[in-house]
């Protein structure tokens, strides 16, 4: 283990709200070894920005890590040329031009269908009824796995992110993850003949056309589902909740004084849907006054970096008028999220403007629960709309 100071945490309290603990760590022990996670945590933005691109020391390659063991070795678990090759292969699917010219129209079609079904007056849990469904429909198209339902996509995603963050080693969580990955593997295999005969711009078609090995294709589609479902799902639902509980800020957006993209950037800073990224130390080294040994496991705490007081005043406050441009919710180096453009288009370009335009008098009807630290977001969104 590293020579970083030891800090104990209450895992249940950390899941409920990690920010108070992370604030104390940034102030007192910005690099700390947490026995409950058996990991060394980096919590300050400057340290993470310096460490993340240095894959010679902080390697993404983790052959014994949970993600590789449960989902296969995807591009997030590769560095250098191996990572660049797979990233380049998927780029035609998620490039800004493809997102603008191809996917955005499909996102709008899906959002329109969902909002038509919700109607002009009603009530329900919009976490499931809008955010989860829209995110799942988008991923069905993006991955090419259109035979799966949006419910299938969401269930598989949740099982996989629970599995790869199962640092407590719960066998039930692992079993559920393995069932989900097997189901996705089966769906990929079944979809390959059609993708070869009728190639499109989806991930499956593009990776087949790039002649990536089948294990890489399977692993990267599972990666896209695991992160590409929960992140937009949680951000869509979370922003709706945040704006409904900050009506003065909602008014600024609806009046056109603040853009939906500004809202998006501040929200992912304030409540980062992906709170950390794991690395493994590849060589003995001393950085930031801490000695690291080969094999040490490290967490870059993105959620903490986005609350770093050296960069953000009053970071615990949701404030869409701030300049949130220095957040690292999508990463800070070569592994910057490849799906960032698609996410911004789906959320800021389609989901948010459409739901607030279509569902008049949108309001909360109950308490909203929030949880998680590796993956964090709202867990429900009880709302009503239409006549008061």
C-alpha positions in Angstrom: 0.0 0.0 0.0 1.1 3.6 -0.4 2.5 5.7 2.4 -0.5 8.1 2.3 -2.1 8.9 5.7 -4.8 6.4 6.7 -8.4 7.7 6.8 -11.3 5.6 7.8 -14.7 6.2 6.4 -18.2 5.0 7.1 -19.2 3.3 3.9 -23.0 3.7 4.4 -22.6 7.4 5.2 -20.1 7.8 2.2 -22.8 6.3 -0.1 -25.5 8.6 1.3 -23.3 11.7 0.8 -19.5 11.5 0.2 -19.0 15.3 -0.1 -18.5 16.1 3.6 -15.8 13.4 4.0 -14.2 14.4 0.7 -14.1 18.1 1.8 -12.3 17.1 5.0 -9.9 15.0 3.0 -9.1 17.8 0.6 -8.3 20.0 3.5 -6.4 17.7 5.8 -5.3 14.6 3.9 -5.7 15.2 0.1 -4.1 11.9 -0.7 -5.3 9.2 1.8 -5.4 5.4 2.1 -8.9 4.3 2.9 -8.9 0.7 4.4 -12.6 0.3 3.8 -11.9 0.6 0.1 -8.4 -0.8 0.2 -7.5 2.1 -2.1 -5.5 5.3 -2.1 -7.7 8.3 -2.9 -6.6 11.5 -4.7 -9.1 14.2 -3.9 -7.7 17.5 -5.2 -8.2 18.7 -8.7 -4.5 19.7 -9.3 -3.2 16.3 -8.2 -5.7 14.4 -10.4 -5.0 16.6 -13.4 -1.3 15.9 -13.0 -1.6 12.2 -12.3 -4.3 11.1 -14.8 -2.3 11.5 -18.0 0.7 9.8 -16.5 -0.2 6.2 -17.4 3.4 5.1 -17.0 2.8 5.4 -13.3 -1.0 5.4 -12.9 -2.0 2.7 -15.4 -5.5 2.0 -16.6 -4.5 -1.6 -17.2 -6.1 -3.6 -14.5 -6.3 -7.3 -15.5 -7.5 -8.3 -12.1 -9.8 -5.3 -11.7 -13.6 -5.7 -11.4 -14.4 -4.1 -14.8 -12.0 -6.4 -16.7 -13.0 -9.5 -14.8 -16.8 -8.9 -15.2 -17.1 -7.0 -18.5 -13.9 -7.7 -20.5 -11.0 -5.5 -21.4 -12.4 -2.3 -22.9 -10.7 0.9 -24.0 -11.0 2.4 -20.6 -8.7 -0.3 -19.3 -6.0 0.3 -22.0 -3.4 3.0 -22.3 -1.2 4.4 -25.1 -1.5 3.0 -28.6 -3.9 0.2 -27.6 -6.3 2.7 -26.2 -5.9 5.1 -29.1 -6.6 2.4 -31.7 -10.0 1.5 -30.1 -10.9 5.1 -29.4 -10.2 6.0 -33.1 -12.3 3.0 -34.2 -15.4 4.2 -32.3 -15.0 7.9 -33.2 -17.2 7.8 -36.3 -20.2 6.9 -34.0 -19.7 9.6 -31.4 -18.0 12.4 -33.3 -19.5 15.9 -33.0 -20.6 15.8 -36.6 -22.3 12.4 -36.4 -24.1 13.5 -33.2 -25.2 16.7 -34.8 -26.2 15.3 -38.2 -27.5 11.8 -37.3 -28.2 11.0 -33.6 -29.8 14.3 -32.5 -32.8 13.8 -34.8 -33.3 10.3 -33.4 -33.0 11.6 -29.8 -35.8 14.1 -30.6 -38.0 11.4 -32.1 -37.7 9.3 -29.0 -38.3 12.2 -26.7 -41.3 13.3 -28.6 -42.8 9.8 -28.4 -42.3 9.6 -24.7 -43.7 13.1 -24.0 -46.7 12.3 -26.2 -47.4 9.3 -24.0 -47.0 11.3 -20.8 -49.6 13.8 -22.0 -50.3 17.3 -21.1 -51.5 16.5 -17.6 -50.5 13.6 -15.3 -48.2 12.4 -12.6 -45.6 9.8 -12.1 -41.9 9.0 -11.5 -40.1 10.8 -14.3 -36.8 9.1 -13.3 -38.2 6.0 -14.9 -40.9 7.4 -17.1 -38.7 9.9 -18.9 -35.0 10.0 -17.9 -34.4 6.2 -17.8 -36.5 5.5 -20.9 -35.0 8.2 -23.1 -31.5 7.3 -22.1 -32.2 3.6 -22.9 -33.8 4.4 -26.2 -30.8 6.5 -27.2 -28.4 3.7 -26.3 -30.4 1.1 -28.3 -29.7 3.2 -31.4 -26.2 4.1 -30.5 -25.1 0.6 -29.8 -27.0 -1.1 -32.6 -28.7 -3.5 -30.1 -32.2 -2.5 -31.2 -33.6 -5.9 -30.3 -33.2 -5.0 -26.6 -35.8 -2.9 -24.9 -34.9 0.3 -23.0 -35.8 -1.6 -19.9 -33.2 -4.3 -20.9 -30.6 -1.6 -21.4 -31.2 0.0 -18.1 -31.3 -3.2 -16.1 -28.1 -4.4 -17.7 -26.4 -1.0 -17.1 -27.4 -0.9 -13.4 -26.2 -4.5 -12.8 -22.9 -3.7 -14.5 -22.1 -0.5 -12.7 -23.1 -2.2 -9.4 -20.8 -5.0 -10.3 -17.7 -2.9 -11.2 -18.2 -0.8 -8.0 -18.7 -3.9 -5.8 -15.6 -3.2 -3.7 -17.2 -4.9 -0.7 -17.3 -8.2 -2.7 -21.0 -9.0 -2.4 -21.5 -12.3 -4.3 -25.1 -11.4 -5.1 -24.1 -8.2 -6.8 -21.4 -10.0 -8.8 -23.9 -12.7 -9.9 -26.4 -10.2 -11.1 -23.6 -8.4 -13.0 -22.5 -11.7 -14.7 -26.1 -12.4 -15.7 -26.4 -8.9 -17.3 -23.1 -9.2 -19.2 -24.1 -12.6 -20.6 -27.3 -11.2 -21.8 -25.6 -8.3 -23.6 -23.0 -10.7 -25.1 -25.9 -12.8 -26.5 -27.6 -9.8 -27.9 -24.4 -8.6 -29.6 -23.8 -12.0 -31.2 -27.4 -12.1 -32.5 -27.1 -8.6 -33.9 -23.8 -9.1 -35.8 -25.3 -10.7 -39.0 -27.6 -7.7 -39.6 -24.9 -5.2 -38.8 -22.6 -6.8 -41.4 -25.4 -6.9 -44.0 -26.8 -3.4 -43.2 -24.0 -1.4 -41.6 -24.9 1.9 -40.0 -23.3 4.5 -37.7 -24.0 2.5 -34.5 -21.1 1.2 -32.4 -21.5 -2.4 -33.5 -21.4 -1.6 -37.2 -18.5 0.8 -36.9 -16.4 -1.5 -34.8 -17.1 -4.4 -37.1 -16.1 -2.2 -40.0 -12.9 -1.3 -38.3 -12.0 -5.0 -37.8 -11.7 -4.8 -34.1 -11.4 -8.2 -32.4 -14.7 -9.7 -31.2 -13.7 -9.5 -27.5 -12.9 -5.8 -27.9 -16.3 -5.2 -29.6 -18.2 -7.0 -26.9 -16.2 -5.3 -24.1 -16.6 -1.8 -25.6 -20.4 -2.1 -26.1 -20.8 -3.3 -22.5 -18.7 -0.2 -21.5 -21.0 2.0 -23.6 -24.1 0.5 -21.9 -22.7 0.6 -18.3 -21.6 4.3 -18.5 -23.8 5.5 -21.3 -27.1 4.7 -19.6 -26.7 5.8 -16.0 -24.9 9.0 -16.8 -27.5 10.7 -19.0 -30.3 9.0 -17.0 -29.0 10.4 -13.8 -28.2 13.8 -15.2 -31.5 14.3 -16.9 -33.4 13.4 -13.7 -31.0 15.2 -11.5 -31.2 18.5 -13.4 -35.0 18.4 -13.4 -34.9 17.9 -9.6 -32.2 20.6 -9.2 -34.2 23.2 -11.2 -37.5 22.4 -9.6 -35.9 23.0 -6.2 -34.1 26.2 -7.4 -37.0 28.0 -9.1 -35.1 31.3 -9.4 -32.5 29.5 -11.5 -35.2 27.7 -13.5 -36.6 31.1 -14.4 -33.2 32.3 -15.7 -33.1 29.3 -18.1 -36.7 29.6 -19.3 -36.2 33.3 -19.9 -33.2 32.6 -22.0 -30.6 34.2 -19.7 -28.8 30.9 -19.2 -28.4 28.2 -21.7 -29.2 24.5 -21.2 -25.6 23.7 -21.8 -24.6 26.0 -18.9 -27.1 24.2 -16.7 -25.6 20.8 -17.8 -22.0 21.8 -17.1 -22.9 23.1 -13.6 -24.9 20.1 -12.7 -22.2 17.6 -13.7 -19.8 19.7 -11.6 -22.1 19.8 -8.6 -23.2 16.2 -8.7 -20.8 14.3 -10.9 -22.6 11.1 -12.1 -19.3 9.3 -12.3 -17.5 10.1 -9.1 -14.2 8.3 -9.5 -11.9 6.5 -11.9 -9.6 3.7 -10.8 -5.9 3.3 -11.6 -3.2 0.8 -10.7 0.4 1.9 -10.0 2.7 0.5 -12.7 6.1 1.4 -11.1 7.5 2.4 -7.8 7.3 6.2 -7.5 7.1 9.1 -5.2 4.5 11.8 -6.1 2.9 14.5 -4.0 5.1 13.5 -1.1 3.6 9.9 -1.1 5.4 6.7 -2.0 3.5 4.4 -4.3 4.4 0.8 -4.9 3.8 -1.3 -8.0 0.3 -2.8 -7.7 -1.1 -0.1 -5.5 -4.7 0.7 -6.4 -5.7 4.3 -6.7 -9.0 6.2 -7.1 -9.1 9.6 -8.8 -12.0 11.2 -7.1 -13.6 13.3 -9.9 -16.6 14.2 -7.7 -14.2 15.7 -5.1 -12.1 17.5 -7.7 -15.3 19.2 -8.9 -15.9 20.6 -5.4 -12.3 21.8 -5.0 -12.4 25.1 -3.2 -9.3 26.3 -5.1 -11.4 26.3 -8.3 -15.0 26.7 -7.3 -16.4 29.2 -4.7 -19.1 27.7 -2.5 -18.9 24.3 -4.4 -21.7 22.7 -2.4 -24.1 25.1 -4.0 -25.9 24.5 -7.3 -25.4 27.7 -9.2 -26.0 27.8 -13.0 -24.6 31.4 -13.2 -21.1 30.2 -12.3 -18.3 29.3 -14.8 -18.1 25.6 -14.3 -15.8 25.1 -17.2 -12.9 23.6 -15.1 -14.9 20.6 -13.9 -13.6 17.2 -14.8 -16.8 15.2 -14.8 -15.8 13.6 -18.1 -12.1 13.0 -17.1 -9.0 15.0 -17.5 -6.7 13.2 -19.9 -6.5 10.6 -22.7 -9.5 8.8 -21.2 -11.8 11.8 -21.5 -15.3 10.4 -22.1 -15.7 9.5 -25.8 -19.5 9.9 -25.5 -19.4 13.5 -24.1 -20.8 15.0 -27.3 -23.7 12.6 -27.5 -24.4 13.1 -23.8 -24.5 16.9 -24.2 -26.7 16.6 -27.3 -29.2 14.2 -25.6 -29.4 16.1 -22.4 -28.9 19.8 -23.1 -30.0 19.8 -26.7 -33.1 17.5 -26.4 -34.3 16.2 -23.1 -34.3 19.3 -20.9 -35.7 21.9 -23.3 -38.3 19.5 -24.6 -39.6 18.4 -21.2 -39.8 21.9 -19.8 -41.6 23.1 -22.9 -44.0 20.2 -23.1 -44.9 19.5 -19.4 -46.4 22.7 -18.1 -46.4 23.4 -14.4 -44.0 20.6 -13.8 -43.6 20.1 -10.1 -42.3 17.7 -7.5 -44.9 15.7 -5.5 -42.6 13.9 -3.0 -39.1 13.5 -1.6 -36.3 12.8 -4.0 -33.6 10.3 -2.9 -29.9 10.7 -3.9 -27.2 8.1 -3.4 -23.9 6.7 -4.5 -20.2 7.8 -4.6 -18.5 5.9 -7.4 -21.7 6.4 -9.4 -24.0 9.1 -7.9 -27.4 10.3 -8.8 -31.1 10.8 -7.9 -33.0 7.5 -7.4 -36.5 8.7 -8.0 -38.3 11.8 -9.3 -42.0 11.9 -8.3 -43.7 14.7 -10.3 -46.9 16.0 -11.6 -47.6 18.3 -14.5 -50.5 20.1 -16.2 -53.3 21.8 -14.3 -52.6 22.8 -10.7 
